């Protein structure tokens, strides 16, 4: 069986084995269904239609059928149901009356109106800030995910016209403000701090709308390609500089150790002879042969001369 990955308008078949090597970020939709709500409304319409129709069955006429349809419509509008995760904002003659749900609630037809159904679950929204300027005037594209939820349906309905769009626009504005206060190097190294600052800024603004911002997480930070090359060269130069400095420090330490060793050899000739013997031994043990040494080095093996 193959694994299908959709690219544009075409579907490309890939072997199932490759799905283990490439991590996929796409998941199957698992949205909650509102089919029960629509089915309940249809049932109420059928019940209302049947009651009026059978009540006026002896005088069957087009008028009685119209009355039966009207009765079904009135009952479907009067008895409504709200899922567990939703709340309905009910207006009576244009004024706020109450928050309905979850479960069955009653509305007066043509007087009460459920203006909006508010989802109280935690929502995720992807947003981006394109060409946001950092403090050192570098344009970057930032992609992030916002987790938020509505805790007061009344405020969300009346304080702002379109609260999902308002939350996203506020997130984009807050992202640009935070990015504009940091240098490019700080943007990539202080993601957690940026997330925290965005969460605080959005929380203060969205609180008055009855919305709580759970968290903000930056997914990706993209910089222009020409700047990527420049930063890569800068990083390479910095690493080469650090390597040269480290090598110079090591050579300095080694030279100081050689000077100290020379002082020891000068004060104690036996130390020099022992060092010569050690060098001869190290050279002979690896080659497994004879060592030809000058007479001065051979004389070093006679320790009695230094006594």
Secondary structure, DSSP 8 states (H G I E B T S, - for coil): --EEEEETTEEEEE-GGGGGTS------------HHHHHHHHHHHHHHHHHHHHHTGGG-SHHHHHHHHHHHHHHHHHEEEE-TTEEEEEEETTEEEEEE-SEEEE--TTTEEEEEEEE-S-EEEEEEEEEEE-TTS-EEEEEEEEEEEES-HHHHHHS-SSHHHHHHHHHHHHHHHHHTTS-HHHHHH-HHHHHHHHHHHHHHHHGGGTEEEEEEEEEEEEE-HHHHHHHHHHHHHHHHHHHHHHHHHHHHHHHHHHHHHHHHHHH-HHHHHHHHHHHHHHHHHHHTS-----HHHHHTT-GGGG-
